[in-house]
Amino acid sequence: MITGASSGIGAAAARLFAAEGAAVVLMARREERLRELAGEIEARGGRAAVAAGNVGVEKDVERAVAAAVERFGRLDGAFNNAGWAEAGTLLHETDNEVFDRVMEVNVRGVWNCLRHQLPAMLACGREAAVVNTSSVAGCRATGAGSPYVAAKHAVLGLTRAAAVEYGEWGVRVNALVVGSTRTELMDEVLVGAPGLEAGFVGRSVQKRMADPVEVAQAAAWLCSDRASFVTGAAVPVDGGWTAA
């Protein structure tokens, strides 16, 4: 199950996971895009199902998890990647509506996914893996808006708590600490504040943004048996941003 699958990192992950043999359930709000992506995956011999919805709405997530189990028999992997941000303003100038929206998608969305994915995984009676998308903003204040920084810190907290609670049942839970990545969401942020791009690029020791597929590769590794002894980790995929 991949959330935020209609574009960016989520779409790149859907293509990659399917190419590596996974049956993928695609969740995002833009159903038409999901159907186009599912058609592309199936045309290449992969398996894909569409479960359009908003991760901030629990019933939508519940339906997506049920669809995965009904269509493919089980759920043994999840990439909770849906996120939302906007150009930061000073905390006292940030509307409550912005705070609520950031929390709904980035925190409530991960919470909803974990609450329904984990029981489905336990019911399978086999090892499973979850990867949540956090950010360098989950490790430090980066200049992003304070609600986003708080939300991505919360994602790391949820990841670590779930890893500890479910490890003995064979469910691994990890997070990606993602640096600046060239996605549609990033482009929308930069349109509102074009001067940010130089700062984002400058903080990477590689002096560039990531391609979405580079982040997807890390998620695929964490979901695979190749990362069988990795859980509760916050794995940087940030071009060296946190190292510096």
C-alpha positions in Angstrom: 0.0 0.0 0.0 1.4 3.3 -1.1 -0.1 6.7 -0.1 0.5 9.9 -1.9 0.8 7.7 -5.0 -0.5 10.1 -7.6 2.8 12.0 -8.1 6.3 12.5 -6.9 7.9 10.0 -4.5 4.7 8.0 -4.2 4.3 7.5 -8.0 8.0 6.6 -8.3 7.7 4.1 -5.5 4.6 2.5 -7.1 6.5 1.9 -10.4 9.6 0.6 -8.6 7.8 -1.7 -6.2 5.7 -3.1 -9.0 8.8 -3.6 -11.2 10.4 -5.6 -8.3 7.3 -7.9 -8.1 5.1 -6.3 -5.5 1.3 -6.0 -6.0 0.6 -2.4 -5.2 -2.4 -0.6 -3.9 -2.3 3.1 -4.8 -3.9 5.7 -2.5 -4.2 9.4 -3.1 -7.0 11.9 -3.6 -6.6 12.2 -7.4 -8.3 9.1 -8.7 -7.8 9.8 -12.4 -4.1 10.0 -11.9 -4.1 6.8 -9.9 -6.0 4.9 -12.6 -3.5 6.2 -15.2 -0.6 5.0 -13.1 -2.3 1.6 -12.4 -2.8 1.2 -16.1 0.8 1.9 -16.8 1.9 -0.6 -14.2 -0.4 -3.3 -15.6 0.7 -2.6 -19.1 4.2 -3.5 -18.0 3.1 -6.8 -16.5 2.7 -5.6 -12.9 -0.3 -5.8 -10.5 -2.0 -2.6 -9.2 -5.2 -1.6 -7.6 -6.6 1.9 -7.0 -8.1 3.0 -3.6 -8.7 6.7 -4.0 -9.1 8.7 -0.8 -7.7 11.1 1.8 -5.3 9.7 4.4 -6.7 12.2 6.8 -10.1 10.5 6.7 -10.1 7.3 8.6 -12.8 5.6 6.6 -10.9 6.2 3.4 -7.8 4.5 4.9 -9.9 1.6 6.2 -11.3 1.0 2.8 -7.9 1.1 1.2 -6.5 -1.5 3.6 -9.6 -3.7 3.1 -9.1 -3.3 -0.7 -5.6 -4.5 -0.5 -6.5 -7.6 1.5 -9.5 -8.4 -0.7 -7.7 -7.9 -4.0 -4.3 -9.5 -3.1 -5.1 -11.7 -0.1 -2.9 -9.9 2.4 -1.0 -6.7 3.3 2.6 -7.2 4.1 4.1 -3.8 3.2 3.2 -0.1 3.4 4.8 3.1 2.3 3.0 5.9 4.1 4.2 8.8 2.0 1.4 11.2 1.7 2.3 14.7 2.9 1.5 18.4 2.6 3.4 21.6 3.2 3.5 25.2 2.2 6.0 28.0 2.3 6.7 28.8 6.0 5.6 31.9 7.8 6.4 33.1 11.3 4.6 31.0 13.8 2.4 33.8 15.1 1.5 34.7 11.5 0.5 31.1 10.6 -3.3 30.5 10.5 -4.8 27.8 12.6 -6.3 26.4 9.4 -2.8 25.8 8.0 -1.7 24.1 11.2 -4.7 21.8 11.1 -4.2 20.9 7.5 -0.5 20.1 8.0 -1.3 17.9 11.0 -4.2 16.2 9.2 -2.2 15.0 6.3 1.2 14.4 7.9 0.4 13.2 11.3 -3.3 12.1 11.3 -2.7 10.5 8.0 0.2 8.3 9.3 -1.8 7.6 12.4 -4.8 6.4 10.4 -2.6 4.2 8.2 -0.8 2.6 11.1 -4.1 1.9 13.0 -5.5 0.0 10.1 -2.4 -1.5 8.4 -0.9 -3.0 11.5 -3.9 -5.3 12.4 -4.1 -6.4 8.7 -0.4 -7.3 8.8 -0.7 -9.2 12.1 -3.6 -11.1 10.7 -1.3 -12.4 7.9 0.9 -14.3 10.3 4.0 -13.4 8.5 6.7 -10.7 8.6 5.7 -7.3 7.3 7.2 -3.8 7.0 6.0 -0.2 7.1 7.9 2.9 6.0 6.8 6.4 6.9 8.0 9.5 5.2 9.4 12.1 7.5 11.8 14.8 6.6 15.0 16.6 7.6 12.4 18.9 9.3 11.7 15.9 11.6 15.2 16.2 13.0 15.8 19.9 13.2 14.2 23.3 12.5 15.0 23.8 8.8 13.3 27.0 8.0 10.1 25.2 7.0 6.9 26.3 8.7 6.7 25.4 12.4 3.6 23.2 11.8 5.5 21.1 9.2 8.5 20.8 11.5 6.3 19.7 14.4 4.4 17.2 12.2 7.5 15.6 10.8 9.0 15.2 14.3 5.7 13.5 15.2 6.1 11.0 12.3 9.4 9.9 13.8 7.8 9.5 17.2 5.0 7.4 15.8 7.5 5.3 13.8 9.7 4.5 16.9 6.8 3.8 19.1 5.2 1.4 16.6 8.5 -0.3 15.9 8.9 -1.1 19.7 5.3 -2.2 20.1 5.1 -4.5 17.1 8.7 -5.8 16.7 8.1 -9.0 18.5 5.4 -9.9 16.0 7.7 -9.5 13.1 6.5 -6.1 11.9 9.3 -3.6 11.2 8.5 0.1 11.1 11.0 2.6 9.8 11.0 6.2 8.5 12.8 8.0 5.8 14.3 11.4 6.7 13.9 13.0 3.3 15.8 16.0 2.0 14.8 18.4 -0.7 13.2 16.4 -3.6 12.1 17.6 -7.0 8.3 16.9 -6.8 5.2 18.7 -7.7 4.7 19.7 -4.1 8.2 21.1 -4.0 7.5 23.0 -7.2 4.3 24.5 -5.7 6.3 25.6 -2.6 8.9 27.2 -4.8 6.4 29.1 -6.9 5.3 30.9 -3.7 8.8 31.5 -2.5 11.3 31.1 -5.4 14.3 32.2 -3.3 14.0 29.0 -1.3 15.5 26.8 -4.1 19.0 28.1 -3.6 18.8 27.4 0.1 17.5 23.9 -0.4 20.2 23.0 -2.9 22.9 24.6 -0.8 22.1 22.5 2.3 22.7 19.3 0.4 26.4 18.4 0.4 25.8 17.1 -3.1 24.5 20.5 -4.1 21.3 19.2 -5.7 17.8 18.0 -5.0 16.9 14.3 -5.0 15.0 12.7 -7.8 11.9 11.0 -6.5 13.1 7.6 -7.5 16.2 7.9 -5.3 13.8 8.2 -2.3 11.7 5.3 -3.6 14.8 3.1 -3.7 15.3 3.6 0.0 11.7 2.8 0.7 11.9 -0.4 -1.4 15.0 -1.5 0.5 13.4 -1.0 3.9 10.3 -2.9 2.8 12.4 -5.8 1.6 14.0 -8.7 3.3 17.3 -7.0 2.7 16.5 -4.8 5.6 15.3 -7.6 7.9 17.2 -6.4 11.0 16.3 -2.7 10.6 13.5 -1.3 12.6 12.7 1.9 14.5 15.2 3.7 12.3 15.2 7.2 10.8 17.1 6.7 7.6 18.5 9.8 6.0 17.9 10.2 2.3 18.9 13.8 2.2 22.1 14.3 0.2 24.1 14.7 3.4 21.9 17.6 4.8 21.7 16.1 8.4 25.4 15.1 8.4 26.4 18.7 7.8 
